[in-house]
Structure formats: C-alpha cells, structure tokens
Amino acid sequence: EYSYCLPKEAEVLHHLKRFSSTDSPLSIRQMRALKKLRKKEKFTVHDYRKMANISAATARRDLNDLNEKGIVIRKGHGRNTTYKIIEGSEVS
C-alpha cells in the first residue's frame, strides 16, 4: 500500500555510491594545509600537523586519504616518511 512511495533499491544504491569515501572531495582542512605546503618539495606528518593545527593521528589519516586519492605520494617508513604533492593533482 505504501510501497509506491518508496524509491527502488537501485535508485537508493546509486545515491549511496555518491557518498563513497574514495570519491569524496578534499576537506577544507586538507585544501588549506596543502595550499600552504605546496611550496615545499616534500613534507612530513609533523609539517602537515603544524599547518592544519591537528593531532598526529588526524594528520596521518588525512595524509593516507590524500595518498589514496592520488594527491600526494608517500615515501619512506616510520619517522622517515615524507610526502610530496603530485604534479597535476587538483591542488598543485
């Protein structure tokens, strides 16, 4: 009786895909920090953390997200990890 008012399953799934984390745009915090760091050849989690005024854990999450989106490239391991903004990405 009320089923005619509900959207079809395919329509719901289509709208949910739009909110996928891999397709989401950069956060305002990420954009601001990357614009400041764009001048540096490479930077660390500590540099990003200072620019964005956030915790180390949040900085790592942001940088991992940016790496997955193809905005930055990660080099090294542990304390020696550095990041570089990829030429031609939406920030550079």
Distance bins in CASP14 RR format, pairs under 12 A and 6 or more apart:
PFRMAT RR
TARGET T0000
AUTHOR 0000-0000-0000
RMODE 2
METHOD distances of the structure
MODEL  1
3 9 0 0 0 0 0 1 0 0 0 0 0
6 12 0 0 0 0 1 0 0 0 0 0 0
7 13 0 0 0 0 1 0 0 0 0 0 0
7 14 0 0 0 0 1 0 0 0 0 0 0
7 15 0 0 0 0 1 0 0 0 0 0 0
7 16 0 0 0 0 0 1 0 0 0 0 0
8 14 0 0 0 0 1 0 0 0 0 0 0
8 15 0 0 0 0 0 1 0 0 0 0 0
9 15 0 0 0 0 0 1 0 0 0 0 0
9 16 0 0 0 0 0 1 0 0 0 0 0
10 16 0 0 0 0 0 1 0 0 0 0 0
10 17 0 0 0 0 0 1 0 0 0 0 0
11 17 0 0 0 0 0 1 0 0 0 0 0
11 18 0 0 0 0 0 1 0 0 0 0 0
12 18 0 0 0 0 0 1 0 0 0 0 0
12 19 0 0 0 0 0 1 0 0 0 0 0
13 19 0 0 0 0 0 1 0 0 0 0 0
13 20 0 0 0 0 0 1 0 0 0 0 0
14 20 0 0 0 0 0 1 0 0 0 0 0
16 23 0 0 0 0 0 1 0 0 0 0 0
17 23 1 0 0 1 0 0 0 0 0 0 0
17 24 0 0 0 0 0 1 0 0 0 0 0
18 24 0 0 0 0 1 0 0 0 0 0 0
18 25 0 0 0 0 0 1 0 0 0 0 0
19 25 0 0 0 0 0 1 0 0 0 0 0
20 68 0 0 0 0 0 1 0 0 0 0 0
20 69 0 0 0 0 0 1 0 0 0 0 0
21 27 0 0 0 0 0 1 0 0 0 0 0
21 61 0 0 0 0 0 1 0 0 0 0 0
21 64 0 0 0 0 0 1 0 0 0 0 0
21 65 1 0 0 1 0 0 0 0 0 0 0
21 68 0 0 0 0 1 0 0 0 0 0 0
21 69 0 0 0 0 1 0 0 0 0 0 0
22 64 0 0 0 0 0 1 0 0 0 0 0
22 65 0 0 0 0 1 0 0 0 0 0 0
22 66 0 0 0 0 0 1 0 0 0 0 0
22 67 0 0 0 0 0 1 0 0 0 0 0
22 68 1 0 0 1 0 0 0 0 0 0 0
22 69 1 0 0 1 0 0 0 0 0 0 0
22 70 0 0 0 0 0 1 0 0 0 0 0
23 65 0 0 0 0 0 1 0 0 0 0 0
23 68 0 0 0 0 0 1 0 0 0 0 0
23 69 0 0 0 0 1 0 0 0 0 0 0
24 30 0 0 0 0 0 1 0 0 0 0 0
24 65 0 0 0 0 1 0 0 0 0 0 0
24 66 0 0 0 0 0 1 0 0 0 0 0
24 68 0 0 0 0 0 1 0 0 0 0 0
24 69 0 0 0 0 1 0 0 0 0 0 0
25 31 0 0 0 0 1 0 0 0 0 0 0
25 65 0 0 0 0 0 1 0 0 0 0 0
25 66 0 0 0 0 0 1 0 0 0 0 0
25 69 0 0 0 0 1 0 0 0 0 0 0
25 71 0 0 0 0 0 1 0 0 0 0 0
25 90 0 0 0 0 1 0 0 0 0 0 0
25 91 0 0 0 0 0 1 0 0 0 0 0
26 32 0 0 0 0 1 0 0 0 0 0 0
26 33 0 0 0 0 1 0 0 0 0 0 0
26 34 1 0 0 1 0 0 0 0 0 0 0
26 35 0 0 0 0 0 1 0 0 0 0 0
26 52 0 0 0 0 0 1 0 0 0 0 0
26 62 0 0 0 0 1 0 0 0 0 0 0
26 63 0 0 0 0 0 1 0 0 0 0 0
26 65 0 0 0 0 1 0 0 0 0 0 0
26 66 1 0 0 1 0 0 0 0 0 0 0
26 68 0 0 0 0 0 1 0 0 0 0 0
26 69 1 0 0 1 0 0 0 0 0 0 0
26 70 0 0 0 0 0 1 0 0 0 0 0
26 71 1 0 0 1 0 0 0 0 0 0 0
26 72 0 0 0 0 0 1 0 0 0 0 0
26 85 0 0 0 0 0 1 0 0 0 0 0
26 89 0 0 0 0 1 0 0 0 0 0 0
26 90 1 0 0 1 0 0 0 0 0 0 0
26 91 1 0 0 1 0 0 0 0 0 0 0
27 33 0 0 0 0 1 0 0 0 0 0 0
27 34 0 0 0 0 0 1 0 0 0 0 0
27 52 0 0 0 0 1 0 0 0 0 0 0
27 54 0 0 0 0 0 1 0 0 0 0 0
27 58 0 0 0 0 0 1 0 0 0 0 0
27 61 0 0 0 0 0 1 0 0 0 0 0
27 62 1 0 0 1 0 0 0 0 0 0 0
27 65 0 0 0 0 1 0 0 0 0 0 0
27 66 0 0 0 0 1 0 0 0 0 0 0
27 69 0 0 0 0 0 1 0 0 0 0 0
27 71 0 0 0 0 0 1 0 0 0 0 0
28 34 0 0 0 0 0 1 0 0 0 0 0
28 35 0 0 0 0 0 1 0 0 0 0 0
28 52 0 0 0 0 0 1 0 0 0 0 0
28 62 0 0 0 0 0 1 0 0 0 0 0
29 35 0 0 0 0 0 1 0 0 0 0 0
29 36 0 0 0 0 0 1 0 0 0 0 0
29 48 0 0 0 0 1 0 0 0 0 0 0
29 49 0 0 0 0 0 1 0 0 0 0 0
29 51 0 0 0 0 1 0 0 0 0 0 0
29 52 1 0 1 0 0 0 0 0 0 0 0
29 53 0 0 0 0 1 0 0 0 0 0 0
29 54 1 0 0 1 0 0 0 0 0 0 0
29 58 0 0 0 0 1 0 0 0 0 0 0
29 59 0 0 0 0 1 0 0 0 0 0 0
29 61 0 0 0 0 0 1 0 0 0 0 0
29 62 1 0 0 1 0 0 0 0 0 0 0
29 63 0 0 0 0 0 1 0 0 0 0 0
29 65 0 0 0 0 0 1 0 0 0 0 0
29 66 0 0 0 0 0 1 0 0 0 0 0
30 36 0 0 0 0 0 1 0 0 0 0 0
30 37 0 0 0 0 0 1 0 0 0 0 0
30 48 0 0 0 0 1 0 0 0 0 0 0
30 51 0 0 0 0 0 1 0 0 0 0 0
30 52 1 0 0 1 0 0 0 0 0 0 0
30 54 0 0 0 0 0 1 0 0 0 0 0
30 58 0 0 0 0 0 1 0 0 0 0 0
30 59 0 0 0 0 0 1 0 0 0 0 0
30 61 0 0 0 0 0 1 0 0 0 0 0
30 62 1 0 1 0 0 0 0 0 0 0 0
30 63 0 0 0 0 1 0 0 0 0 0 0
30 64 0 0 0 0 0 1 0 0 0 0 0
30 65 1 0 0 1 0 0 0 0 0 0 0
30 66 1 0 0 1 0 0 0 0 0 0 0
30 67 0 0 0 0 0 1 0 0 0 0 0
30 69 0 0 0 0 1 0 0 0 0 0 0
30 71 0 0 0 0 1 0 0 0 0 0 0
30 72 0 0 0 0 1 0 0 0 0 0 0
30 85 0 0 0 0 0 1 0 0 0 0 0
30 89 0 0 0 0 0 1 0 0 0 0 0
30 90 0 0 0 0 0 1 0 0 0 0 0
30 91 0 0 0 0 1 0 0 0 0 0 0
31 37 0 0 0 0 0 1 0 0 0 0 0
31 38 0 0 0 0 0 1 0 0 0 0 0
31 51 0 0 0 0 0 1 0 0 0 0 0
31 52 0 0 0 0 0 1 0 0 0 0 0
31 62 0 0 0 0 0 1 0 0 0 0 0
31 66 0 0 0 0 0 1 0 0 0 0 0
31 71 0 0 0 0 1 0 0 0 0 0 0
31 85 0 0 0 0 0 1 0 0 0 0 0
31 89 0 0 0 0 0 1 0 0 0 0 0
31 90 0 0 0 0 1 0 0 0 0 0 0
31 91 1 0 0 1 0 0 0 0 0 0 0
31 92 0 0 0 0 0 1 0 0 0 0 0
32 38 0 0 0 0 0 1 0 0 0 0 0
32 48 0 0 0 0 0 1 0 0 0 0 0
32 51 1 0 0 1 0 0 0 0 0 0 0
32 52 1 0 0 1 0 0 0 0 0 0 0
32 53 0 0 0 0 1 0 0 0 0 0 0
32 54 0 0 0 0 0 1 0 0 0 0 0
32 62 0 0 0 0 0 1 0 0 0 0 0
32 91 0 0 0 0 0 1 0 0 0 0 0
33 40 0 0 0 0 0 1 0 0 0 0 0
33 43 0 0 0 0 1 0 0 0 0 0 0
33 45 0 0 0 0 0 1 0 0 0 0 0
33 47 0 0 0 0 1 0 0 0 0 0 0
33 48 1 0 1 0 0 0 0 0 0 0 0
33 49 0 0 0 0 1 0 0 0 0 0 0
33 50 0 0 0 0 1 0 0 0 0 0 0
33 51 1 0 1 0 0 0 0 0 0 0 0
33 52 1 0 1 0 0 0 0 0 0 0 0
33 53 0 0 0 0 1 0 0 0 0 0 0
33 54 0 0 0 0 1 0 0 0 0 0 0
33 58 0 0 0 0 0 1 0 0 0 0 0
33 59 0 0 0 0 1 0 0 0 0 0 0
33 62 1 0 0 1 0 0 0 0 0 0 0
33 63 0 0 0 0 1 0 0 0 0 0 0
33 66 0 0 0 0 1 0 0 0 0 0 0
33 71 0 0 0 0 0 1 0 0 0 0 0
33 72 0 0 0 0 0 1 0 0 0 0 0
33 83 0 0 0 0 0 1 0 0 0 0 0
33 85 0 0 0 0 0 1 0 0 0 0 0
33 91 0 0 0 0 1 0 0 0 0 0 0
34 40 0 0 0 0 0 1 0 0 0 0 0
34 43 0 0 0 0 1 0 0 0 0 0 0
34 47 0 0 0 0 0 1 0 0 0 0 0
34 48 0 0 0 0 1 0 0 0 0 0 0
34 51 0 0 0 0 1 0 0 0 0 0 0
34 52 0 0 0 0 1 0 0 0 0 0 0
34 62 0 0 0 0 1 0 0 0 0 0 0
34 63 0 0 0 0 0 1 0 0 0 0 0
34 65 0 0 0 0 0 1 0 0 0 0 0
34 66 1 0 0 1 0 0 0 0 0 0 0
34 69 0 0 0 0 0 1 0 0 0 0 0
34 70 0 0 0 0 0 1 0 0 0 0 0
34 71 1 0 0 1 0 0 0 0 0 0 0
34 72 1 0 0 1 0 0 0 0 0 0 0
34 83 0 0 0 0 1 0 0 0 0 0 0
34 84 0 0 0 0 0 1 0 0 0 0 0
34 85 1 0 0 1 0 0 0 0 0 0 0
34 86 0 0 0 0 0 1 0 0 0 0 0
34 89 0 0 0 0 1 0 0 0 0 0 0
34 90 0 0 0 0 1 0 0 0 0 0 0
34 91 1 0 1 0 0 0 0 0 0 0 0
34 92 0 0 0 0 1 0 0 0 0 0 0
35 51 0 0 0 0 1 0 0 0 0 0 0
35 52 0 0 0 0 0 1 0 0 0 0 0
35 71 0 0 0 0 0 1 0 0 0 0 0
35 85 0 0 0 0 1 0 0 0 0 0 0
35 90 0 0 0 0 0 1 0 0 0 0 0
35 91 1 0 0 1 0 0 0 0 0 0 0
35 92 0 0 0 0 1 0 0 0 0 0 0
36 43 0 0 0 0 1 0 0 0 0 0 0
36 47 0 0 0 0 1 0 0 0 0 0 0
36 48 0 0 0 0 1 0 0 0 0 0 0
36 50 0 0 0 0 1 0 0 0 0 0 0
36 51 1 0 1 0 0 0 0 0 0 0 0
36 52 0 0 0 0 1 0 0 0 0 0 0
36 53 0 0 0 0 0 1 0 0 0 0 0
36 85 0 0 0 0 0 1 0 0 0 0 0
36 91 0 0 0 0 0 1 0 0 0 0 0
37 43 1 0 1 0 0 0 0 0 0 0 0
37 44 0 0 0 0 0 1 0 0 0 0 0
37 45 0 0 0 0 0 1 0 0 0 0 0
37 46 0 0 0 0 0 1 0 0 0 0 0
37 47 1 0 0 1 0 0 0 0 0 0 0
37 48 1 0 0 1 0 0 0 0 0 0 0
37 49 0 0 0 0 0 1 0 0 0 0 0
37 50 0 0 0 0 1 0 0 0 0 0 0
37 51 1 0 1 0 0 0 0 0 0 0 0
37 52 0 0 0 0 1 0 0 0 0 0 0
37 59 0 0 0 0 0 1 0 0 0 0 0
37 62 0 0 0 0 0 1 0 0 0 0 0
37 63 0 0 0 0 0 1 0 0 0 0 0
37 66 0 0 0 0 0 1 0 0 0 0 0
37 71 0 0 0 0 0 1 0 0 0 0 0
37 72 0 0 0 0 1 0 0 0 0 0 0
37 82 0 0 0 0 0 1 0 0 0 0 0
37 83 0 0 0 0 1 0 0 0 0 0 0
37 84 0 0 0 0 1 0 0 0 0 0 0
37 85 1 0 0 1 0 0 0 0 0 0 0
37 91 0 0 0 0 1 0 0 0 0 0 0
37 92 0 0 0 0 0 1 0 0 0 0 0
38 47 0 0 0 0 0 1 0 0 0 0 0
38 51 0 0 0 0 0 1 0 0 0 0 0
38 71 0 0 0 0 0 1 0 0 0 0 0
38 72 0 0 0 0 0 1 0 0 0 0 0
38 83 0 0 0 0 0 1 0 0 0 0 0
38 84 0 0 0 0 0 1 0 0 0 0 0
38 85 1 0 1 0 0 0 0 0 0 0 0
38 86 0 0 0 0 0 1 0 0 0 0 0
38 87 0 0 0 0 0 1 0 0 0 0 0
38 88 0 0 0 0 0 1 0 0 0 0 0
38 89 0 0 0 0 0 1 0 0 0 0 0
38 90 0 0 0 0 0 1 0 0 0 0 0
38 91 1 0 0 1 0 0 0 0 0 0 0
38 92 1 0 0 1 0 0 0 0 0 0 0
39 47 0 0 0 0 0 1 0 0 0 0 0
39 51 0 0 0 0 0 1 0 0 0 0 0
39 85 0 0 0 0 1 0 0 0 0 0 0
39 91 0 0 0 0 0 1 0 0 0 0 0
39 92 0 0 0 0 0 1 0 0 0 0 0
40 47 1 0 0 1 0 0 0 0 0 0 0
40 48 0 0 0 0 0 1 0 0 0 0 0
40 50 0 0 0 0 0 1 0 0 0 0 0
40 51 0 0 0 0 1 0 0 0 0 0 0
40 72 0 0 0 0 0 1 0 0 0 0 0
40 82 0 0 0 0 1 0 0 0 0 0 0
40 83 0 0 0 0 1 0 0 0 0 0 0
40 84 0 0 0 0 1 0 0 0 0 0 0
40 85 0 0 0 0 1 0 0 0 0 0 0
40 92 0 0 0 0 0 1 0 0 0 0 0
41 47 0 0 0 0 0 1 0 0 0 0 0
41 75 0 0 0 0 0 1 0 0 0 0 0
41 82 0 0 0 0 1 0 0 0 0 0 0
41 83 0 0 0 0 0 1 0 0 0 0 0
41 84 1 0 0 1 0 0 0 0 0 0 0
41 85 0 0 0 0 1 0 0 0 0 0 0
41 87 0 0 0 0 0 1 0 0 0 0 0
42 48 0 0 0 0 0 1 0 0 0 0 0
42 72 0 0 0 0 1 0 0 0 0 0 0
42 73 0 0 0 0 1 0 0 0 0 0 0
42 74 0 0 0 0 0 1 0 0 0 0 0
42 75 1 0 0 1 0 0 0 0 0 0 0
42 76 0 0 0 0 0 1 0 0 0 0 0
42 80 0 0 0 0 0 1 0 0 0 0 0
42 81 0 0 0 0 0 1 0 0 0 0 0
42 82 1 0 1 0 0 0 0 0 0 0 0
42 83 1 0 0 1 0 0 0 0 0 0 0
42 84 1 0 1 0 0 0 0 0 0 0 0
42 85 0 0 0 0 1 0 0 0 0 0 0
42 86 0 0 0 0 0 1 0 0 0 0 0
43 49 0 0 0 0 0 1 0 0 0 0 0
43 50 0 0 0 0 1 0 0 0 0 0 0
43 51 0 0 0 0 1 0 0 0 0 0 0
43 52 0 0 0 0 0 1 0 0 0 0 0
43 59 0 0 0 0 0 1 0 0 0 0 0
43 63 0 0 0 0 1 0 0 0 0 0 0
43 66 0 0 0 0 0 1 0 0 0 0 0
43 72 0 0 0 0 1 0 0 0 0 0 0
43 73 0 0 0 0 0 1 0 0 0 0 0
43 74 0 0 0 0 0 1 0 0 0 0 0
43 75 0 0 0 0 0 1 0 0 0 0 0
43 81 0 0 0 0 0 1 0 0 0 0 0
43 82 1 0 0 1 0 0 0 0 0 0 0
43 83 1 0 1 0 0 0 0 0 0 0 0
43 84 1 0 0 1 0 0 0 0 0 0 0
43 85 0 0 0 0 1 0 0 0 0 0 0
44 50 0 0 0 0 1 0 0 0 0 0 0
44 51 0 0 0 0 0 1 0 0 0 0 0
44 56 0 0 0 0 0 1 0 0 0 0 0
44 59 0 0 0 0 1 0 0 0 0 0 0
44 60 0 0 0 0 0 1 0 0 0 0 0
44 63 0 0 0 0 1 0 0 0 0 0 0
44 72 0 0 0 0 0 1 0 0 0 0 0
44 74 0 0 0 0 0 1 0 0 0 0 0
44 75 0 0 0 0 0 1 0 0 0 0 0
44 76 0 0 0 0 0 1 0 0 0 0 0
44 78 0 0 0 0 0 1 0 0 0 0 0
44 79 0 0 0 0 1 0 0 0 0 0 0
44 80 0 0 0 0 1 0 0 0 0 0 0
44 81 1 0 0 1 0 0 0 0 0 0 0
44 82 1 0 1 0 0 0 0 0 0 0 0
44 83 1 0 0 1 0 0 0 0 0 0 0
44 84 0 0 0 0 0 1 0 0 0 0 0
45 51 0 0 0 0 0 1 0 0 0 0 0
45 52 0 0 0 0 0 1 0 0 0 0 0
45 54 0 0 0 0 0 1 0 0 0 0 0
45 55 0 0 0 0 0 1 0 0 0 0 0
45 56 1 0 0 1 0 0 0 0 0 0 0
45 57 0 0 0 0 1 0 0 0 0 0 0
45 58 0 0 0 0 0 1 0 0 0 0 0
45 59 1 0 1 0 0 0 0 0 0 0 0
45 60 1 0 1 0 0 0 0 0 0 0 0
45 61 0 0 0 0 0 1 0 0 0 0 0
45 62 0 0 0 0 1 0 0 0 0 0 0
45 63 1 0 0 1 0 0 0 0 0 0 0
45 64 0 0 0 0 0 1 0 0 0 0 0
45 66 0 0 0 0 0 1 0 0 0 0 0
45 67 0 0 0 0 0 1 0 0 0 0 0
45 72 0 0 0 0 0 1 0 0 0 0 0
45 74 0 0 0 0 0 1 0 0 0 0 0
45 76 0 0 0 0 0 1 0 0 0 0 0
45 78 0 0 0 0 1 0 0 0 0 0 0
45 79 0 0 0 0 1 0 0 0 0 0 0
45 80 0 0 0 0 0 1 0 0 0 0 0
45 81 1 0 0 1 0 0 0 0 0 0 0
45 82 0 0 0 0 1 0 0 0 0 0 0
45 83 1 0 0 1 0 0 0 0 0 0 0
46 52 0 0 0 0 0 1 0 0 0 0 0
46 54 0 0 0 0 0 1 0 0 0 0 0
46 55 0 0 0 0 0 1 0 0 0 0 0
46 56 1 0 0 1 0 0 0 0 0 0 0
46 59 1 0 0 1 0 0 0 0 0 0 0
46 60 0 0 0 0 0 1 0 0 0 0 0
46 63 0 0 0 0 0 1 0 0 0 0 0
46 78 0 0 0 0 0 1 0 0 0 0 0
46 79 0 0 0 0 1 0 0 0 0 0 0
46 80 0 0 0 0 0 1 0 0 0 0 0
46 81 0 0 0 0 0 1 0 0 0 0 0
46 82 0 0 0 0 0 1 0 0 0 0 0
46 83 0 0 0 0 0 1 0 0 0 0 0
47 54 0 0 0 0 0 1 0 0 0 0 0
47 56 0 0 0 0 0 1 0 0 0 0 0
47 59 0 0 0 0 1 0 0 0 0 0 0
47 63 0 0 0 0 0 1 0 0 0 0 0
47 72 0 0 0 0 0 1 0 0 0 0 0
47 81 0 0 0 0 0 1 0 0 0 0 0
47 82 0 0 0 0 1 0 0 0 0 0 0
47 83 0 0 0 0 1 0 0 0 0 0 0
47 84 0 0 0 0 0 1 0 0 0 0 0
47 85 0 0 0 0 0 1 0 0 0 0 0
48 54 0 0 0 0 1 0 0 0 0 0 0
48 55 0 0 0 0 0 1 0 0 0 0 0
48 56 0 0 0 0 1 0 0 0 0 0 0
48 58 0 0 0 0 1 0 0 0 0 0 0
48 59 1 0 1 0 0 0 0 0 0 0 0
48 60 0 0 0 0 1 0 0 0 0 0 0
48 61 0 0 0 0 0 1 0 0 0 0 0
48 62 1 0 0 1 0 0 0 0 0 0 0
48 63 1 0 0 1 0 0 0 0 0 0 0
48 64 0 0 0 0 0 1 0 0 0 0 0
48 65 0 0 0 0 0 1 0 0 0 0 0
48 66 0 0 0 0 1 0 0 0 0 0 0
48 67 0 0 0 0 0 1 0 0 0 0 0
48 71 0 0 0 0 0 1 0 0 0 0 0
48 72 0 0 0 0 1 0 0 0 0 0 0
48 74 0 0 0 0 0 1 0 0 0 0 0
48 81 0 0 0 0 0 1 0 0 0 0 0
48 82 0 0 0 0 0 1 0 0 0 0 0
48 83 1 0 0 1 0 0 0 0 0 0 0
48 84 0 0 0 0 0 1 0 0 0 0 0
48 85 0 0 0 0 0 1 0 0 0 0 0
49 55 1 0 0 1 0 0 0 0 0 0 0
49 56 1 0 1 0 0 0 0 0 0 0 0
49 57 0 0 0 0 1 0 0 0 0 0 0
49 58 1 0 0 1 0 0 0 0 0 0 0
49 59 1 0 1 0 0 0 0 0 0 0 0
49 60 0 0 0 0 1 0 0 0 0 0 0
49 61 0 0 0 0 0 1 0 0 0 0 0
49 62 0 0 0 0 1 0 0 0 0 0 0
49 63 0 0 0 0 1 0 0 0 0 0 0
49 83 0 0 0 0 0 1 0 0 0 0 0
50 56 0 0 0 0 0 1 0 0 0 0 0
50 59 0 0 0 0 1 0 0 0 0 0 0
51 59 0 0 0 0 1 0 0 0 0 0 0
51 62 0 0 0 0 0 1 0 0 0 0 0
51 63 0 0 0 0 0 1 0 0 0 0 0
51 83 0 0 0 0 0 1 0 0 0 0 0
52 58 1 0 0 1 0 0 0 0 0 0 0
52 59 1 0 0 1 0 0 0 0 0 0 0
52 60 0 0 0 0 0 1 0 0 0 0 0
52 61 0 0 0 0 0 1 0 0 0 0 0
52 62 1 0 0 1 0 0 0 0 0 0 0
52 63 0 0 0 0 0 1 0 0 0 0 0
52 66 0 0 0 0 0 1 0 0 0 0 0
53 59 0 0 0 0 1 0 0 0 0 0 0
54 60 0 0 0 0 1 0 0 0 0 0 0
54 61 0 0 0 0 1 0 0 0 0 0 0
54 62 1 0 0 1 0 0 0 0 0 0 0
54 63 0 0 0 0 0 1 0 0 0 0 0
55 61 0 0 0 0 1 0 0 0 0 0 0
55 62 0 0 0 0 0 1 0 0 0 0 0
56 62 0 0 0 0 0 1 0 0 0 0 0
56 63 0 0 0 0 0 1 0 0 0 0 0
56 78 0 0 0 0 0 1 0 0 0 0 0
56 79 0 0 0 0 0 1 0 0 0 0 0
56 81 0 0 0 0 0 1 0 0 0 0 0
57 63 0 0 0 0 0 1 0 0 0 0 0
57 64 0 0 0 0 0 1 0 0 0 0 0
58 64 0 0 0 0 0 1 0 0 0 0 0
58 65 0 0 0 0 0 1 0 0 0 0 0
59 65 0 0 0 0 0 1 0 0 0 0 0
59 66 0 0 0 0 0 1 0 0 0 0 0
59 72 0 0 0 0 0 1 0 0 0 0 0
59 81 0 0 0 0 0 1 0 0 0 0 0
59 83 0 0 0 0 0 1 0 0 0 0 0
60 66 0 0 0 0 0 1 0 0 0 0 0
60 67 0 0 0 0 0 1 0 0 0 0 0
60 74 0 0 0 0 0 1 0 0 0 0 0
60 78 0 0 0 0 0 1 0 0 0 0 0
60 81 0 0 0 0 1 0 0 0 0 0 0
60 83 0 0 0 0 0 1 0 0 0 0 0
61 67 0 0 0 0 0 1 0 0 0 0 0
61 68 0 0 0 0 0 1 0 0 0 0 0
62 68 0 0 0 0 0 1 0 0 0 0 0
62 69 0 0 0 0 0 1 0 0 0 0 0
62 71 0 0 0 0 0 1 0 0 0 0 0
62 72 0 0 0 0 1 0 0 0 0 0 0
62 83 0 0 0 0 0 1 0 0 0 0 0
63 69 0 0 0 0 0 1 0 0 0 0 0
63 70 0 0 0 0 0 1 0 0 0 0 0
63 71 0 0 0 0 1 0 0 0 0 0 0
63 72 1 0 0 1 0 0 0 0 0 0 0
63 73 0 0 0 0 0 1 0 0 0 0 0
63 74 1 0 0 1 0 0 0 0 0 0 0
63 75 0 0 0 0 0 1 0 0 0 0 0
63 81 0 0 0 0 1 0 0 0 0 0 0
63 82 0 0 0 0 0 1 0 0 0 0 0
63 83 1 0 1 0 0 0 0 0 0 0 0
63 84 0 0 0 0 0 1 0 0 0 0 0
63 85 0 0 0 0 0 1 0 0 0 0 0
64 70 0 0 0 0 0 1 0 0 0 0 0
64 71 0 0 0 0 0 1 0 0 0 0 0
64 72 0 0 0 0 1 0 0 0 0 0 0
64 74 0 0 0 0 1 0 0 0 0 0 0
64 81 0 0 0 0 0 1 0 0 0 0 0
64 83 0 0 0 0 0 1 0 0 0 0 0
65 71 0 0 0 0 1 0 0 0 0 0 0
65 72 0 0 0 0 1 0 0 0 0 0 0
65 74 0 0 0 0 0 1 0 0 0 0 0
65 83 0 0 0 0 0 1 0 0 0 0 0
66 72 1 0 1 0 0 0 0 0 0 0 0
66 73 0 0 0 0 1 0 0 0 0 0 0
66 74 0 0 0 0 1 0 0 0 0 0 0
66 83 1 0 0 1 0 0 0 0 0 0 0
66 84 0 0 0 0 0 1 0 0 0 0 0
66 85 0 0 0 0 1 0 0 0 0 0 0
66 86 0 0 0 0 1 0 0 0 0 0 0
66 89 0 0 0 0 1 0 0 0 0 0 0
66 90 0 0 0 0 0 1 0 0 0 0 0
66 91 0 0 0 0 1 0 0 0 0 0 0
66 92 0 0 0 0 0 1 0 0 0 0 0
67 73 1 0 0 1 0 0 0 0 0 0 0
67 74 1 0 1 0 0 0 0 0 0 0 0
67 75 0 0 0 0 0 1 0 0 0 0 0
67 76 0 0 0 0 0 1 0 0 0 0 0
67 81 0 0 0 0 0 1 0 0 0 0 0
67 82 0 0 0 0 0 1 0 0 0 0 0
67 83 1 0 0 1 0 0 0 0 0 0 0
67 84 0 0 0 0 0 1 0 0 0 0 0
67 85 0 0 0 0 0 1 0 0 0 0 0
67 86 0 0 0 0 1 0 0 0 0 0 0
67 89 0 0 0 0 0 1 0 0 0 0 0
68 74 0 0 0 0 0 1 0 0 0 0 0
69 85 0 0 0 0 0 1 0 0 0 0 0
69 86 0 0 0 0 1 0 0 0 0 0 0
69 89 0 0 0 0 1 0 0 0 0 0 0
69 90 0 0 0 0 1 0 0 0 0 0 0
69 91 0 0 0 0 0 1 0 0 0 0 0
70 83 0 0 0 0 0 1 0 0 0 0 0
70 84 0 0 0 0 0 1 0 0 0 0 0
70 85 0 0 0 0 1 0 0 0 0 0 0
70 86 1 0 0 1 0 0 0 0 0 0 0
70 87 0 0 0 0 0 1 0 0 0 0 0
70 88 0 0 0 0 0 1 0 0 0 0 0
70 89 1 0 0 1 0 0 0 0 0 0 0
70 90 0 0 0 0 1 0 0 0 0 0 0
70 91 0 0 0 0 0 1 0 0 0 0 0
70 92 0 0 0 0 0 1 0 0 0 0 0
71 83 0 0 0 0 1 0 0 0 0 0 0
71 84 0 0 0 0 0 1 0 0 0 0 0
71 85 1 0 0 1 0 0 0 0 0 0 0
71 86 1 0 0 1 0 0 0 0 0 0 0
71 87 0 0 0 0 0 1 0 0 0 0 0
71 88 0 0 0 0 1 0 0 0 0 0 0
71 89 1 0 1 0 0 0 0 0 0 0 0
71 90 1 0 0 1 0 0 0 0 0 0 0
71 91 1 0 1 0 0 0 0 0 0 0 0
71 92 0 0 0 0 1 0 0 0 0 0 0
72 81 0 0 0 0 0 1 0 0 0 0 0
72 82 0 0 0 0 1 0 0 0 0 0 0
72 83 1 0 1 0 0 0 0 0 0 0 0
72 84 1 0 0 1 0 0 0 0 0 0 0
72 85 1 0 1 0 0 0 0 0 0 0 0
72 86 1 0 0 1 0 0 0 0 0 0 0
72 87 0 0 0 0 0 1 0 0 0 0 0
72 88 0 0 0 0 0 1 0 0 0 0 0
72 89 1 0 0 1 0 0 0 0 0 0 0
72 90 0 0 0 0 0 1 0 0 0 0 0
72 91 0 0 0 0 1 0 0 0 0 0 0
72 92 0 0 0 0 1 0 0 0 0 0 0
73 81 0 0 0 0 0 1 0 0 0 0 0
73 82 0 0 0 0 1 0 0 0 0 0 0
73 83 1 0 0 1 0 0 0 0 0 0 0
73 84 1 0 1 0 0 0 0 0 0 0 0
73 85 0 0 0 0 1 0 0 0 0 0 0
73 86 1 0 1 0 0 0 0 0 0 0 0
73 87 0 0 0 0 0 1 0 0 0 0 0
73 88 0 0 0 0 0 1 0 0 0 0 0
73 89 0 0 0 0 1 0 0 0 0 0 0
73 92 0 0 0 0 0 1 0 0 0 0 0
74 80 0 0 0 0 0 1 0 0 0 0 0
74 81 1 0 0 1 0 0 0 0 0 0 0
74 82 1 0 0 1 0 0 0 0 0 0 0
74 83 1 0 1 0 0 0 0 0 0 0 0
74 84 0 0 0 0 1 0 0 0 0 0 0
74 85 0 0 0 0 0 1 0 0 0 0 0
74 86 0 0 0 0 0 1 0 0 0 0 0
75 81 1 0 0 1 0 0 0 0 0 0 0
75 82 1 0 1 0 0 0 0 0 0 0 0
75 83 1 0 0 1 0 0 0 0 0 0 0
75 84 1 0 0 1 0 0 0 0 0 0 0
75 86 0 0 0 0 0 1 0 0 0 0 0
76 82 1 0 0 1 0 0 0 0 0 0 0
76 83 0 0 0 0 1 0 0 0 0 0 0
76 84 0 0 0 0 0 1 0 0 0 0 0
83 89 0 0 0 0 0 1 0 0 0 0 0
83 91 0 0 0 0 0 1 0 0 0 0 0
84 91 0 0 0 0 0 1 0 0 0 0 0
84 92 0 0 0 0 0 1 0 0 0 0 0
85 91 1 0 0 1 0 0 0 0 0 0 0
85 92 1 0 1 0 0 0 0 0 0 0 0
86 92 1 0 0 1 0 0 0 0 0 0 0
END
